[in-house]
Amino acid sequence: RYVHQALHPECADGVRALAGRVADLLGGAAGARIGVDEPTVAMHFRLGELLPGAEIADAQPALAAARAVKTADEVACLRRAQAINDRAMLDVQHDLRAGVRPHELTALFLRRVFELGATANVVDPIWQPVPRRRADGPFTVNGEVAFPLPSGREAFAAGDVVWVDTGIAYHGYVSDFGRTWLVDAAPSAAERALFTRWREAVERVLELVRPGATGAELTRAAARGEPRRPWLEHLYLAHGAGLDSAEMPLVGTDLGDAFDATLVLEPGVVLVLEPVVWQDGVGGHRAEESVVVTESGFERLTSHPYAPFA
């Protein structure tokens, strides 16, 4: 493999350096077909000019297919990343109380994940109090719950329902963590009922997770018996994870059932399930459960408990 200094393709000088490295590796770019994954604006406008005679091709279809199926080594890194994230969040939840501010939780989280072996933080930690009614939350164009929002300065108050979302990387491979926490309060019967609905939706999906299952089957299973689709309109039921915290497969998007039917699970595919159940006046429950598809079913990657609900 080739080791080089960091490149910065977001700017013109970085693209020039990138083009120079590529030309050096190829012994000149004339006649070469070069695949580019997720080009920056600067790459879009300058790369072809800086590599005259080369064909710049879209590498996304080939790379997306390759990245969707993880090797055993990649799964091992993902398993370790999730374990670091899960463990650090035990310490963070222990320190959640009325009067604490979000940035204090962020500081604790970042310190702990690097002590535990993380090599990068990839998600700006989210500690979002959510309303009991959609009408009480920030305005959204679709009338849905506003999530995720950046962490503010306001201290947490007793009784707050907090949706949390974090993600770190272990040697390039990511974790994804989500839970619903309560501040200095035990769950009410109605809040426990929301958690039960969330857990049942996840279990209905997991009953189907095996090679050959389609995304459309998973979305139908999650929605069965629910009064409304159990995930936020602007998000999804599930997403992949690997080198990015959200990558293919994307299940339950606004592309609809026909697209979901084309998503066929196979061994090595990672799914992060993140349904949301909502009852206006009570609030909502959101959490994330990461699994990897095996030859006969799935393996859970997430091991964090569901306190204070279970």
N, C-alpha and C positions, 0 to 999 in steps of 0.2 A: 504494500500500500504506500501511498505517497503522503508524507507529512510536510506541511508548509505552514508559514505564518498565517494568522487569521486574515481572511478576506472580508471586505465590507461592500457587498454588491448593491447596497442601497444608494451609493453615491457614484458620481462619474469616475473619480479616481479609483474607487474600488472595482468598478467594472473593467477599467483599463488594466488593472493588475490581474483580475480574473482572466481576461482574454489573453494576456501575456503568458500566464501559467498554462492555459489550455493549449495554446499554440506551441509552447515548449514541449509539452508532453506528447503532442501529436507530430512534432517535427514539421509544423506548418498546418494551417487549417484548410487550405484549398482542397475542395472535393470531399471534405469530411462531413458527416452527418452527426450533429451534436444535439443530444437530447437535453432539454432544460426543464427542470421541475420548479414550478412556482416562481417564475421570473419576477424580479422587482421592476419598478417603473424604469429605473435607470438601465437595467439589463434589456428591457423591451426596446428602448430607443437606441441603445449604443452597441449591443453585443454583435449584431450583424455587421455593423460598420467596422468594428474592430477586428472581426474575423472574416475578412473578405474571401469569397469563394466557398464558404461553409454553408451548409443547410442547417438552419436552426429549427429543430423539431420539438414537438410537445412530448415530453417524457412522462407526463402525468398518468396516462392510461397504463403504461407498462409498470411504472413504479407503484401505483396504487394497488394493482393486482399483486405485485410481489410483496409489498408491505403488509397487505391484509392478512397474510398467513405467516405466523411467527415460527421460527425454528426453536428447538429445545433451549438453546443458549439464550435466545431473545426472551423466551418465557421465563427463564431463570432470572434475568435482569428485571423483568416486569414484576415478578414475584417479590424480589428484594426491594424494589422501589415502593411497592404497595405496603410492604411490611414496615418500612421506615416511616412512611406517611401515617399509617394506622397507629404506630407506637407513639409518635410525636403528638398526635391529636388526643391521646389519653391525658397527657400532661396539660394540654391546652384546655380541654374540657374541665379538668380539675380546677383551673384558675378562673373559669367563667363565673362571674357573680355580679350583682348590682354594683354600679360605680366603676367597674373596669371599662376601659375604652378599647375600641377595636385595635388601635395600633399597638397596644400592650400585648394583645393576643398574637398579633403578627410577629412582634419581636420575639416572643417566647417560641412560637412555631419555627421561625427561621433558625434560631439558635439550636433548637433540638434536632431538626432534620439534618443539619450539618454535623452535629455531634454524632448522629447515628449513621452517618456515611453518605448522605445525599451529595451529589455533585453539582446540582443546580436546582433553583426554584423556577418553575415554569408557569405558575398561575398566581397572580396577585391575590393573596388570601382574601376570601369574602366572608364576612360575618354580618349577615343582613337580617335585622329584625323585620318580620313580615306582618302585614295587617291581618286582622280577623275577617275583614271584608275587602273585596277588591276595590270598592268605591273609596276606601280609606287610604289606599296606597297611592303612589305617584301615578299620574295620568299616563296611559299607554294608548296607542292608536287602535289596538285591537281589543281593548277592554280586559286584557289578560293581566295576571299578576306581574309586576315589574321585578324581574330577576334575570341575571345578576346585576347588582348595583355596586359601585365602589364603596368601600368602607368609609364612613363619615367620622366626625369627631365626637359625636354624641355618646355619652356613657350608657352602658346597658342598664335597664331598669328591671326590677323584680317583675316576673311574669312575662317578659319578652319571649316570643318564639323566634328563634334565630336559625336561619338556613345558612349552613357553612359549606364552603367549597374550596379545596386546596389541591395543589398538585406539585410534585417534585420530580426530579430525574435522577436516575442512578446510571452513570456512564451512558447517557443519551436516551435511556428508556424511562418512560414516565409512569406515574401513578395518577389516579384520580380519586378524590375523596369527597363525599357529600353526606351530611347528616342534618337532622333537625334536633336542635337543642333547646332546652328551657332554662331561663335564668331564675335561680332561687325559687323554683316551683316544681311541684309534682304534676304530672299530666292529669287533666280532668278525664272523666269517662268519655267525653266526646273526642278529646285529643287522642286517647288510647284507641278509640274506634277508627280514627283516621290512620293511625299507624297500622292497625290490623288490616285495613283495606289496602294500604301500600304493600304490606308484606304479602298479602294474598295475590295481588297483581303480579308481584315479582315471582312468586312461586308458580303461578300459572304459566308464566313465560319460561321459567327454568325447566318445567316439565317437558317442554318441547325442544330445549337446546341440545342438539346433537347434529352430527353431520347429515346434510340433506334437508334440514329444516330451512324454511324461507323467512325472510323478514316480514312478509305479509301474515304468515301464521303467528309470528310473535306479537304483532300489533293487535291482531284479532283476540288473542288470548289475554293480553293486558286489558283490553277494553271490555271484556265479557262481564256483564253484570254491573258495570260502572255507569252512573248517571251522566257522566261526561268523559270525554277522552282523557285518560289519566297521564297526561304529560302536557307541558306548556306549549302553546301553539307555536311559539317562535323557536322552540328547541326540538326535542325528539324523544322517543322512548329509549333508544340506546345508540351508542356510538362505539367505534373502535378506539384503541389506544396502542401506542407503540413508540415511535419516534416523536409523535405529536400527541397532545392530550385529547384531541378529538380528530379522528381520521376514519376512513372507511373500515367497516360498513356503517352507514348512517341509516338507522331504522326509525320509521315513523316521522319522516320529514314532510314538508308540504308538497313533495313530489308525488305523494299518494300511493295507493295500493299497488298500482301497476309497477312502479319502481321498486317497492318493497318486495314484490314477488320475484324480482330478478336477483335479489340478494340471497344466495344459498350458502349456508354455513358449511365449513369444512374444518378438519382438525388444525389447530393453530390459530384460528380466528379468535380475537379477543373482543368481548362485549362489555361495555360499561352500561348497566341498566340504571336509568334514572327517572322512573315515573314520578309523578306528583299527583296526589289526591287532594281534593279541595272541597270544602263545604262552607259556603259563604255564611259568615257569622261565627264560625268556629275557627276557620283558618285552613292551613294546609300542612301536609307532611311530604317532605322531599328527602331522599337519601340516594346513595349510589352503591351499587354492588357490581364488582368486577369479576368476570369469569373468563376462562379460556376453554374453547371447545376441544374435546379430546376425541379419541377414536370411537368411544361409545357414549359420550355424554358431555360432561363439563367438569372443570375443576374451579373451585372458588379461589380467587386471589385476595379478596377482601376478608379481613379477620377482625375488624373493629366491632365492638358490641353496639347495641342500639339503645344504650341508656339515654334518658331515664324511662324508656318505653318498654324495654325488655332486657 
